[in-house]
Amino acid sequence: MELLKIDNTKECRIVSRLNRFVVEIKVDGVKRRAHINNTGRLKELLVKGKRGLLHQSWC
């Protein structure tokens, strides 16, 4: 049973948090920058090497 399905996601690894809105991640071995929609501390979540899910959206 799936509780929530989100399309267009890709696994990534956290490299560092640059500021409240931007995190540096590694996707497919390439460093990229991503927007964070939660500007809270997230100290225990945004740790170097931690696995995350990236949602790609287009404006």
N, CA, C, O and CB atoms as a CASP TS submission, in Angstrom:
PFRMAT TS
TARGET T0000
AUTHOR 0000-0000-0000
METHOD Language model
MODEL 1
PARENT N/A
ATOM      1  N   MET     1       0.833  -1.183   0.000  1.00  0.00           N
ATOM      2  CA  MET     1       0.000   0.000   0.000  1.00  0.00           C
ATOM      3  C   MET     1       0.881   1.250   0.000  1.00  0.00           C
ATOM      4  O   MET     1       1.755   1.405   0.852  1.00  0.00           O
ATOM      5  CB  MET     1      -0.949  -0.004   1.214  1.00  0.00           C
ATOM      6  N   GLU     2       0.645   2.116  -0.940  1.00  0.00           N
ATOM      7  CA  GLU     2       1.382   3.376  -1.010  1.00  0.00           C
ATOM      8  C   GLU     2       0.563   4.482  -0.380  1.00  0.00           C
ATOM      9  O   GLU     2      -0.612   4.657  -0.703  1.00  0.00           O
ATOM     10  CB  GLU     2       1.737   3.730  -2.466  1.00  0.00           C
ATOM     11  N   LEU     3       1.175   5.220   0.508  1.00  0.00           N
ATOM     12  CA  LEU     3       0.475   6.336   1.127  1.00  0.00           C
ATOM     13  C   LEU     3       0.493   7.565   0.238  1.00  0.00           C
ATOM     14  O   LEU     3      -0.500   8.286   0.136  1.00  0.00           O
ATOM     15  CB  LEU     3       1.089   6.662   2.471  1.00  0.00           C
ATOM     16  N   LEU     4       1.630   7.798  -0.403  1.00  0.00           N
ATOM     17  CA  LEU     4       1.781   8.998  -1.223  1.00  0.00           C
ATOM     18  C   LEU     4       2.733   8.691  -2.362  1.00  0.00           C
ATOM     19  O   LEU     4       3.841   8.205  -2.133  1.00  0.00           O
ATOM     20  CB  LEU     4       2.296  10.200  -0.381  1.00  0.00           C
ATOM     21  N   LYS     5       2.321   8.964  -3.566  1.00  0.00           N
ATOM     22  CA  LYS     5       3.183   8.763  -4.719  1.00  0.00           C
ATOM     23  C   LYS     5       3.478  10.126  -5.341  1.00  0.00           C
ATOM     24  O   LYS     5       2.565  10.877  -5.684  1.00  0.00           O
ATOM     25  CB  LYS     5       2.523   7.798  -5.757  1.00  0.00           C
ATOM     26  N   ILE     6       4.755  10.430  -5.478  1.00  0.00           N
ATOM     27  CA  ILE     6       5.173  11.685  -6.083  1.00  0.00           C
ATOM     28  C   ILE     6       5.979  11.345  -7.326  1.00  0.00           C
ATOM     29  O   ILE     6       6.999  10.660  -7.243  1.00  0.00           O
ATOM     30  CB  ILE     6       6.004  12.564  -5.082  1.00  0.00           C
ATOM     31  N   ASP     7       5.528  11.817  -8.464  1.00  0.00           N
ATOM     32  CA  ASP     7       6.218  11.563  -9.726  1.00  0.00           C
ATOM     33  C   ASP     7       7.439  12.464  -9.861  1.00  0.00           C
ATOM     34  O   ASP     7       7.587  13.447  -9.135  1.00  0.00           O
ATOM     35  CB  ASP     7       5.266  11.775 -10.913  1.00  0.00           C
ATOM     36  N   ASN     8       8.305  12.116 -10.794  1.00  0.00           N
ATOM     37  CA  ASN     8       9.497  12.905 -11.124  1.00  0.00           C
ATOM     38  C   ASN     8      10.454  13.058  -9.947  1.00  0.00           C
ATOM     39  O   ASN     8      10.987  14.146  -9.729  1.00  0.00           O
ATOM     40  CB  ASN     8       9.086  14.271 -11.613  1.00  0.00           C
ATOM     41  N   THR     9      10.680  11.993  -9.188  1.00  0.00           N
ATOM     42  CA  THR     9      11.652  12.050  -8.095  1.00  0.00           C
ATOM     43  C   THR     9      12.895  11.260  -8.468  1.00  0.00           C
ATOM     44  O   THR     9      12.836  10.313  -9.252  1.00  0.00           O
ATOM     45  CB  THR     9      11.042  11.507  -6.783  1.00  0.00           C
ATOM     46  N   LYS    10      14.007  11.660  -7.902  1.00  0.00           N
ATOM     47  CA  LYS    10      15.275  11.000  -8.146  1.00  0.00           C
ATOM     48  C   LYS    10      16.070  11.001  -6.850  1.00  0.00           C
ATOM     49  O   LYS    10      16.019  11.965  -6.087  1.00  0.00           O
ATOM     50  CB  LYS    10      16.064  11.695  -9.293  1.00  0.00           C
ATOM     51  N   GLU    11      16.797   9.935  -6.603  1.00  0.00           N
ATOM     52  CA  GLU    11      17.605   9.865  -5.387  1.00  0.00           C
ATOM     53  C   GLU    11      18.836  10.761  -5.525  1.00  0.00           C
ATOM     54  O   GLU    11      19.421  10.879  -6.602  1.00  0.00           O
ATOM     55  CB  GLU    11      18.028   8.404  -5.094  1.00  0.00           C
ATOM     56  N   CYS    12      19.211  11.386  -4.416  1.00  0.00           N
ATOM     57  CA  CYS    12      20.389  12.250  -4.394  1.00  0.00           C
ATOM     58  C   CYS    12      21.091  12.079  -3.059  1.00  0.00           C
ATOM     59  O   CYS    12      20.573  11.435  -2.146  1.00  0.00           O
ATOM     60  CB  CYS    12      20.004  13.741  -4.633  1.00  0.00           C
ATOM     61  N   ARG    13      22.273  12.663  -2.958  1.00  0.00           N
ATOM     62  CA  ARG    13      23.029  12.694  -1.702  1.00  0.00           C
ATOM     63  C   ARG    13      23.306  14.145  -1.348  1.00  0.00           C
ATOM     64  O   ARG    13      23.638  14.952  -2.217  1.00  0.00           O
ATOM     65  CB  ARG    13      24.366  11.880  -1.815  1.00  0.00           C
ATOM     66  N   ILE    14      23.171  14.472  -0.079  1.00  0.00           N
ATOM     67  CA  ILE    14      23.424  15.827   0.397  1.00  0.00           C
ATOM     68  C   ILE    14      24.937  16.075   0.437  1.00  0.00           C
ATOM     69  O   ILE    14      25.692  15.250   0.950  1.00  0.00           O
ATOM     70  CB  ILE    14      22.786  16.049   1.805  1.00  0.00           C
ATOM     71  N   VAL    15      25.368  17.206  -0.103  1.00  0.00           N
ATOM     72  CA  VAL    15      26.767  17.620  -0.023  1.00  0.00           C
ATOM     73  C   VAL    15      26.902  18.695   1.053  1.00  0.00           C
ATOM     74  O   VAL    15      27.709  18.553   1.972  1.00  0.00           O
ATOM     75  CB  VAL    15      27.279  18.144  -1.401  1.00  0.00           C
ATOM     76  N   SER    16      26.119  19.769   0.944  1.00  0.00           N
ATOM     77  CA  SER    16      26.142  20.812   1.970  1.00  0.00           C
ATOM     78  C   SER    16      24.942  21.737   1.795  1.00  0.00           C
ATOM     79  O   SER    16      24.346  21.815   0.721  1.00  0.00           O
ATOM     80  CB  SER    16      27.463  21.618   1.905  1.00  0.00           C
ATOM     81  N   ARG    17      24.612  22.423   2.858  1.00  0.00           N
ATOM     82  CA  ARG    17      23.553  23.429   2.789  1.00  0.00           C
ATOM     83  C   ARG    17      24.237  24.781   2.635  1.00  0.00           C
ATOM     84  O   ARG    17      25.033  25.183   3.484  1.00  0.00           O
ATOM     85  CB  ARG    17      22.616  23.393   4.068  1.00  0.00           C
ATOM     86  N   LEU    18      23.927  25.470   1.561  1.00  0.00           N
ATOM     87  CA  LEU    18      24.599  26.729   1.268  1.00  0.00           C
ATOM     88  C   LEU    18      23.963  27.905   1.993  1.00  0.00           C
ATOM     89  O   LEU    18      24.668  28.794   2.470  1.00  0.00           O
ATOM     90  CB  LEU    18      24.591  26.983  -0.217  1.00  0.00           C
ATOM     91  N   ASN    19      22.648  27.916   2.080  1.00  0.00           N
ATOM     92  CA  ASN    19      21.929  28.943   2.829  1.00  0.00           C
ATOM     93  C   ASN    19      20.533  28.420   3.144  1.00  0.00           C
ATOM     94  O   ASN    19      20.270  27.228   2.983  1.00  0.00           O
ATOM     95  CB  ASN    19      21.858  30.288   2.031  1.00  0.00           C
ATOM     96  N   ARG    20      19.643  29.288   3.586  1.00  0.00           N
ATOM     97  CA  ARG    20      18.293  28.839   3.978  1.00  0.00           C
ATOM     98  C   ARG    20      17.513  28.230   2.820  1.00  0.00           C
ATOM     99  O   ARG    20      16.622  27.409   3.041  1.00  0.00           O
ATOM    100  CB  ARG    20      17.505  30.002   4.553  1.00  0.00           C
ATOM    101  N   PHE    21      17.831  28.614   1.609  1.00  0.00           N
ATOM    102  CA  PHE    21      17.017  28.225   0.457  1.00  0.00           C
ATOM    103  C   PHE    21      17.699  27.266  -0.513  1.00  0.00           C
ATOM    104  O   PHE    21      17.036  26.722  -1.397  1.00  0.00           O
ATOM    105  CB  PHE    21      16.609  29.440  -0.281  1.00  0.00           C
ATOM    106  N   VAL    22      19.004  27.044  -0.372  1.00  0.00           N
ATOM    107  CA  VAL    22      19.749  26.263  -1.360  1.00  0.00           C
ATOM    108  C   VAL    22      20.589  25.174  -0.687  1.00  0.00           C
ATOM    109  O   VAL    22      21.246  25.406   0.328  1.00  0.00           O
ATOM    110  CB  VAL    22      20.650  27.184  -2.194  1.00  0.00           C
ATOM    111  N   VAL    23      20.547  23.988  -1.281  1.00  0.00           N
ATOM    112  CA  VAL    23      21.367  22.878  -0.822  1.00  0.00           C
ATOM    113  C   VAL    23      22.162  22.363  -2.022  1.00  0.00           C
ATOM    114  O   VAL    23      21.661  22.316  -3.145  1.00  0.00           O
ATOM    115  CB  VAL    23      20.491  21.741  -0.181  1.00  0.00           C
ATOM    116  N   GLU    24      23.408  21.980  -1.757  1.00  0.00           N
ATOM    117  CA  GLU    24      24.214  21.375  -2.806  1.00  0.00           C
ATOM    118  C   GLU    24      24.044  19.865  -2.682  1.00  0.00           C
ATOM    119  O   GLU    24      24.187  19.303  -1.596  1.00  0.00           O
ATOM    120  CB  GLU    24      25.730  21.801  -2.700  1.00  0.00           C
ATOM    121  N   ILE    25      23.737  19.217  -3.798  1.00  0.00           N
ATOM    122  CA  ILE    25      23.472  17.781  -3.807  1.00  0.00           C
ATOM    123  C   ILE    25      24.297  17.119  -4.902  1.00  0.00           C
ATOM    124  O   ILE    25      24.849  17.787  -5.776  1.00  0.00           O
ATOM    125  CB  ILE    25      21.963  17.497  -4.014  1.00  0.00           C
ATOM    126  N   LYS    26      24.370  15.801  -4.838  1.00  0.00           N
ATOM    127  CA  LYS    26      25.006  15.015  -5.885  1.00  0.00           C
ATOM    128  C   LYS    26      23.944  14.088  -6.470  1.00  0.00           C
ATOM    129  O   LYS    26      23.334  13.287  -5.760  1.00  0.00           O
ATOM    130  CB  LYS    26      26.239  14.205  -5.333  1.00  0.00           C
ATOM    131  N   VAL    27      23.736  14.215  -7.785  1.00  0.00           N
ATOM    132  CA  VAL    27      22.771  13.379  -8.500  1.00  0.00           C
ATOM    133  C   VAL    27      23.503  12.713  -9.647  1.00  0.00           C
ATOM    134  O   VAL    27      24.105  13.394 -10.477  1.00  0.00           O
ATOM    135  CB  VAL    27      21.546  14.215  -9.018  1.00  0.00           C
ATOM    136  N   ASP    28      23.460  11.402  -9.705  1.00  0.00           N
ATOM    137  CA  ASP    28      24.158  10.653 -10.760  1.00  0.00           C
ATOM    138  C   ASP    28      25.636  11.043 -10.842  1.00  0.00           C
ATOM    139  O   ASP    28      26.204  11.101 -11.933  1.00  0.00           O
ATOM    140  CB  ASP    28      23.479  10.891 -12.118  1.00  0.00           C
ATOM    141  N   GLY    29      26.256  11.308  -9.690  1.00  0.00           N
ATOM    142  CA  GLY    29      27.665  11.638  -9.636  1.00  0.00           C
ATOM    143  C   GLY    29      28.005  13.082  -9.982  1.00  0.00           C
ATOM    144  O   GLY    29      29.179  13.450 -10.017  1.00  0.00           O
ATOM    145  N   VAL    30      26.984  13.906 -10.239  1.00  0.00           N
ATOM    146  CA  VAL    30      27.196  15.301 -10.622  1.00  0.00           C
ATOM    147  C   VAL    30      26.675  16.216  -9.513  1.00  0.00           C
ATOM    148  O   VAL    30      25.554  16.048  -9.033  1.00  0.00           O
ATOM    149  CB  VAL    30      26.493  15.619 -11.975  1.00  0.00           C
ATOM    150  N   LYS    31      27.509  17.196  -9.109  1.00  0.00           N
ATOM    151  CA  LYS    31      27.065  18.162  -8.099  1.00  0.00           C
ATOM    152  C   LYS    31      26.103  19.152  -8.734  1.00  0.00           C
ATOM    153  O   LYS    31      26.334  19.647  -9.838  1.00  0.00           O
ATOM    154  CB  LYS    31      28.272  18.905  -7.467  1.00  0.00           C
ATOM    155  N   ARG    32      25.020  19.433  -8.017  1.00  0.00           N
ATOM    156  CA  ARG    32      24.023  20.395  -8.473  1.00  0.00           C
ATOM    157  C   ARG    32      23.520  21.178  -7.271  1.00  0.00           C
ATOM    158  O   ARG    32      23.793  20.829  -6.122  1.00  0.00           O
ATOM    159  CB  ARG    32      22.846  19.685  -9.209  1.00  0.00           C
ATOM    160  N   ARG    33      22.793  22.224  -7.551  1.00  0.00           N
ATOM    161  CA  ARG    33      22.157  22.997  -6.485  1.00  0.00           C
ATOM    162  C   ARG    33      20.649  22.824  -6.602  1.00  0.00           C
ATOM    163  O   ARG    33      20.097  22.741  -7.699  1.00  0.00           O
ATOM    164  CB  ARG    33      22.556  24.508  -6.559  1.00  0.00           C
ATOM    165  N   ALA    34      20.000  22.773  -5.447  1.00  0.00           N
ATOM    166  CA  ALA    34      18.554  22.581  -5.428  1.00  0.00           C
ATOM    167  C   ALA    34      17.926  23.554  -4.430  1.00  0.00           C
ATOM    168  O   ALA    34      18.555  23.951  -3.450  1.00  0.00           O
ATOM    169  CB  ALA    34      18.195  21.113  -5.066  1.00  0.00           C
ATOM    170  N   HIS    35      16.702  23.921  -4.692  1.00  0.00           N
ATOM    171  CA  HIS    35      15.930  24.803  -3.817  1.00  0.00           C
ATOM    172  C   HIS    35      15.328  23.980  -2.694  1.00  0.00           C
ATOM    173  O   HIS    35      14.860  22.863  -2.912  1.00  0.00           O
ATOM    174  CB  HIS    35      14.821  25.549  -4.607  1.00  0.00           C
ATOM    175  N   ILE    36      15.342  24.538  -1.492  1.00  0.00           N
ATOM    176  CA  ILE    36      14.702  23.900  -0.340  1.00  0.00           C
ATOM    177  C   ILE    36      13.439  24.690  -0.033  1.00  0.00           C
ATOM    178  O   ILE    36      13.500  25.901   0.182  1.00  0.00           O
ATOM    179  CB  ILE    36      15.666  23.844   0.912  1.00  0.00           C
ATOM    180  N   ASN    37      12.301  24.016  -0.011  1.00  0.00           N
ATOM    181  CA  ASN    37      11.066  24.756   0.269  1.00  0.00           C
ATOM    182  C   ASN    37      10.794  24.897   1.761  1.00  0.00           C
ATOM    183  O   ASN    37       9.863  25.603   2.148  1.00  0.00           O
ATOM    184  CB  ASN    37       9.892  24.070  -0.394  1.00  0.00           C
ATOM    185  N   ASN    38      11.580  24.246   2.602  1.00  0.00           N
ATOM    186  CA  ASN    38      11.454  24.374   4.048  1.00  0.00           C
ATOM    187  C   ASN    38      12.690  25.113   4.555  1.00  0.00           C
ATOM    188  O   ASN    38      13.792  24.567   4.524  1.00  0.00           O
ATOM    189  CB  ASN    38      11.299  22.969   4.743  1.00  0.00           C
ATOM    190  N   THR    39      12.518  26.331   5.015  1.00  0.00           N
ATOM    191  CA  THR    39      13.666  27.137   5.444  1.00  0.00           C
ATOM    192  C   THR    39      14.036  26.923   6.907  1.00  0.00           C
ATOM    193  O   THR    39      14.875  27.644   7.445  1.00  0.00           O
ATOM    194  CB  THR    39      13.378  28.597   5.213  1.00  0.00           C
ATOM    195  N   GLY    40      13.419  25.944   7.549  1.00  0.00           N
ATOM    196  CA  GLY    40      13.741  25.638   8.941  1.00  0.00           C
ATOM    197  C   GLY    40      15.154  25.094   9.070  1.00  0.00           C
ATOM    198  O   GLY    40      15.846  24.927   8.065  1.00  0.00           O
ATOM    199  N   ARG    41      15.581  24.823  10.264  1.00  0.00           N
ATOM    200  CA  ARG    41      16.962  24.377  10.505  1.00  0.00           C
ATOM    201  C   ARG    41      17.277  23.051   9.818  1.00  0.00           C
ATOM    202  O   ARG    41      18.305  22.929   9.151  1.00  0.00           O
ATOM    203  CB  ARG    41      17.211  24.244  11.997  1.00  0.00           C
ATOM    204  N   LEU    42      16.403  22.060   9.975  1.00  0.00           N
ATOM    205  CA  LEU    42      16.583  20.735   9.361  1.00  0.00           C
ATOM    206  C   LEU    42      17.975  20.161   9.615  1.00  0.00           C
ATOM    207  O   LEU    42      18.514  19.417   8.796  1.00  0.00           O
ATOM    208  CB  LEU    42      16.335  20.819   7.861  1.00  0.00           C
ATOM    209  N   LYS    43      18.538  20.517  10.751  1.00  0.00           N
ATOM    210  CA  LYS    43      19.914  20.160  11.084  1.00  0.00           C
ATOM    211  C   LYS    43      20.171  18.651  11.034  1.00  0.00           C
ATOM    212  O   LYS    43      21.232  18.221  10.582  1.00  0.00           O
ATOM    213  CB  LYS    43      20.253  20.682  12.455  1.00  0.00           C
ATOM    214  N   GLU    44      19.227  17.863  11.487  1.00  0.00           N
ATOM    215  CA  GLU    44      19.411  16.415  11.509  1.00  0.00           C
ATOM    216  C   GLU    44      19.109  15.769  10.158  1.00  0.00           C
ATOM    217  O   GLU    44      19.428  14.597   9.955  1.00  0.00           O
ATOM    218  CB  GLU    44      18.531  15.801  12.576  1.00  0.00           C
ATOM    219  N   LEU    45      18.503  16.509   9.237  1.00  0.00           N
ATOM    220  CA  LEU    45      18.161  15.955   7.927  1.00  0.00           C
ATOM    221  C   LEU    45      19.162  16.311   6.838  1.00  0.00           C
ATOM    222  O   LEU    45      19.476  15.482   5.984  1.00  0.00           O
ATOM    223  CB  LEU    45      16.802  16.430   7.519  1.00  0.00           C
ATOM    224  N   LEU    46      19.661  17.538   6.865  1.00  0.00           N
ATOM    225  CA  LEU    46      20.575  17.996   5.816  1.00  0.00           C
ATOM    226  C   LEU    46      22.028  17.804   6.263  1.00  0.00           C
ATOM    227  O   LEU    46      22.752  18.761   6.539  1.00  0.00           O
ATOM    228  CB  LEU    46      20.307  19.486   5.467  1.00  0.00           C
ATOM    229  N   VAL    47      22.420  16.532   6.324  1.00  0.00           N
ATOM    230  CA  VAL    47      23.747  16.147   6.775  1.00  0.00           C
ATOM    231  C   VAL    47      24.514  15.576   5.581  1.00  0.00           C
ATOM    232  O   VAL    47      23.960  14.814   4.788  1.00  0.00           O
ATOM    233  CB  VAL    47      23.668  15.113   7.946  1.00  0.00           C
ATOM    234  N   LYS    48      25.779  15.944   5.458  1.00  0.00           N
ATOM    235  CA  LYS    48      26.600  15.472   4.352  1.00  0.00           C
ATOM    236  C   LYS    48      26.529  13.951   4.226  1.00  0.00           C
ATOM    237  O   LYS    48      26.710  13.225   5.204  1.00  0.00           O
ATOM    238  CB  LYS    48      28.051  15.920   4.539  1.00  0.00           C
ATOM    239  N   GLY    49      26.265  13.482   3.009  1.00  0.00           N
ATOM    240  CA  GLY    49      26.208  12.052   2.730  1.00  0.00           C
ATOM    241  C   GLY    49      24.837  11.432   2.901  1.00  0.00           C
ATOM    242  O   GLY    49      24.607  10.303   2.468  1.00  0.00           O
ATOM    243  N   LYS    50      23.924  12.156   3.525  1.00  0.00           N
ATOM    244  CA  LYS    50      22.580  11.628   3.758  1.00  0.00           C
ATOM    245  C   LYS    50      21.816  11.510   2.430  1.00  0.00           C
ATOM    246  O   LYS    50      21.922  12.375   1.561  1.00  0.00           O
ATOM    247  CB  LYS    50      21.805  12.537   4.750  1.00  0.00           C
ATOM    248  N   ARG    51      21.062  10.446   2.295  1.00  0.00           N
ATOM    249  CA  ARG    51      20.268  10.212   1.102  1.00  0.00           C
ATOM    250  C   ARG    51      19.023  11.076   1.120  1.00  0.00           C
ATOM    251  O   ARG    51      18.427  11.289   2.176  1.00  0.00           O
ATOM    252  CB  ARG    51      19.891   8.738   0.984  1.00  0.00           C
ATOM    253  N   GLY    52      18.627  11.572  -0.033  1.00  0.00           N
ATOM    254  CA  GLY    52      17.424  12.368  -0.138  1.00  0.00           C
ATOM    255  C   GLY    52      16.699  12.080  -1.441  1.00  0.00           C
ATOM    256  O   GLY    52      17.192  11.339  -2.291  1.00  0.00           O
ATOM    257  N   LEU    53      15.539  12.667  -1.583  1.00  0.00           N
ATOM    258  CA  LEU    53      14.793  12.563  -2.831  1.00  0.00           C
ATOM    259  C   LEU    53      14.633  13.945  -3.418  1.00  0.00           C
ATOM    260  O   LEU    53      14.246  14.894  -2.735  1.00  0.00           O
ATOM    261  CB  LEU    53      13.414  11.895  -2.611  1.00  0.00           C
ATOM    262  N   LEU    54      14.933  14.037  -4.668  1.00  0.00           N
ATOM    263  CA  LEU    54      14.857  15.292  -5.403  1.00  0.00           C
ATOM    264  C   LEU    54      13.610  15.254  -6.261  1.00  0.00           C
ATOM    265  O   LEU    54      13.385  14.290  -6.993  1.00  0.00           O
ATOM    266  CB  LEU    54      16.131  15.529  -6.270  1.00  0.00           C
ATOM    267  N   HIS    55      12.801  16.291  -6.177  1.00  0.00           N
ATOM    268  CA  HIS    55      11.615  16.405  -7.036  1.00  0.00           C
ATOM    269  C   HIS    55      11.902  17.466  -8.063  1.00  0.00           C
ATOM    270  O   HIS    55      12.119  18.631  -7.729  1.00  0.00           O
ATOM    271  CB  HIS    55      10.323  16.750  -6.216  1.00  0.00           C
ATOM    272  N   GLN    56      11.902  17.061  -9.311  1.00  0.00           N
ATOM    273  CA  GLN    56      12.191  18.002 -10.379  1.00  0.00           C
ATOM    274  C   GLN    56      10.888  18.618 -10.859  1.00  0.00           C
ATOM    275  O   GLN    56       9.966  17.921 -11.282  1.00  0.00           O
ATOM    276  CB  GLN    56      12.940  17.310 -11.544  1.00  0.00           C
ATOM    277  N   SER    57      10.835  19.941 -10.783  1.00  0.00           N
ATOM    278  CA  SER    57       9.649  20.639 -11.283  1.00  0.00           C
ATOM    279  C   SER    57      10.106  21.702 -12.261  1.00  0.00           C
ATOM    280  O   SER    57      11.221  22.213 -12.161  1.00  0.00           O
ATOM    281  CB  SER    57       8.817  21.271 -10.116  1.00  0.00           C
ATOM    282  N   TRP    58       9.273  22.022 -13.173  1.00  0.00           N
ATOM    283  CA  TRP    58       9.593  22.975 -14.233  1.00  0.00           C
ATOM    284  C   TRP    58       8.698  24.185 -14.101  1.00  0.00           C
ATOM    285  O   TRP    58       7.493  24.048 -13.888  1.00  0.00           O
ATOM    286  CB  TRP    58       9.439  22.335 -15.629  1.00  0.00           C
ATOM    287  N   CYS    59       9.271  25.368 -14.225  1.00  0.00           N
ATOM    288  CA  CYS    59       8.508  26.610 -14.155  1.00  0.00           C
ATOM    289  C   CYS    59       8.130  27.053 -15.548  1.00  0.00           C
ATOM    290  O   CYS    59       7.480  28.085 -15.713  1.00  0.00           O
ATOM    291  CB  CYS    59       9.304  27.711 -13.438  1.00  0.00           C
TER
END
